[in-house]
Amino acid sequence: MNSASWNERYAANDLVWSLEANRWVVEVASDLEPGRALDLAAGEGRNAIWLVEQGWEAKAVDFSEVAIERAKALAEARLGERMPAFSATVGDATESQGAGFDLVLFSYLHLPKDEWRKALAAGVESCTQGGRVLVIGHARRNLTEGIGGPQNPAILYDPEHVTALLEGLPVEVERAELGRREVQTDDGPRVALDTVVVARRLD
Ligand SMILES: C[S@@+](CC[C@H](N)C(=O)[O-])C[C@H]1O[C@@H](n2cnc3c(N)ncnc32)[C@H](O)[C@@H]1O
């Protein structure tokens, strides 16, 4: 989907994603010392806002203007005197969005392989030495073993697809696994599989 399609999707709904931070973001970031975070393809900013609430300085970037305006409004409503630690800007996650970030986050960004490779490389570039790149996404294995997420295999990735694309970049992979998330469906509870990869920047 291009930015116009995402703008339409956001404009058609008051809130597309939840207000709560993603569970893997909470799990991984809770073990880190707060610093500067870059949330790429941040959508309505739920993760960046939560990070600021935990003491981080966070920059949310998304190519949808509608999402970024909404992220700013939600941040204004939630952050109070912490608001100066939050910023949100329109930008393309496949291009550099600056440097010096201790945590670079991709939460459910699904792109064709070449664009995804560019986004990961740009994300690593934005990360400080010793900082973390956290990738969360709908696993490709959901197509056969799980539920939810896009149904196009070309934009889905399992942990090994992410680690393969990270090869050659200055990172060591600390965690690469499938996370299980229970979701309620009309047929009862089912399990959605998420890819969770944490990479530490080496130099
Ligand atoms: C599934 S949403 C995830 C939003 C958010 N990360 C979250 O977890 O709530 C995917 C987001 O990626 C954004 N997006 C897709 N391609 C992008 C790109 N090349 N650059 C920046 N944002 C992009 C869309 O606008 C959308 O907000």
The ligand as a Gaussian input file, in Angstrom:
#p B3LYP/6-31G(d) Opt

LIG

0 1
 C        0.438000      -1.924000      10.196000
 S        0.773000      -0.222000      10.401000
 C        1.760000      -0.263000      11.875000
 C        1.710000       1.039000      12.668000
 C        2.528000       1.044000      13.952000
 N        3.912000       0.712000      13.729000
 C        1.924000       0.145000      15.005000
 O        2.506000      -0.887000      15.315000
 O        0.851000       0.515000      15.515000
 C        1.962000       0.047000       9.122000
 C        2.364000       1.501000       8.963000
 O        3.440000       1.566000       8.052000
 C        3.348000       2.787000       7.356000
 N        4.230000       2.669000       6.187000
 C        4.169000       1.752000       5.195000
 N        5.188000       1.910000       4.331000
 C        5.931000       2.952000       4.801000
 C        7.108000       3.597000       4.367000
 N        7.763000       3.209000       3.254000
 N        7.588000       4.628000       5.096000
 C        6.941000       5.041000       6.209000
 N        5.806000       4.488000       6.676000
 C        5.311000       3.435000       5.985000
 C        1.870000       2.938000       7.093000
 O        1.486000       4.265000       6.824000
 C        1.289000       2.424000       8.426000
 O        1.096000       3.480000       9.324000

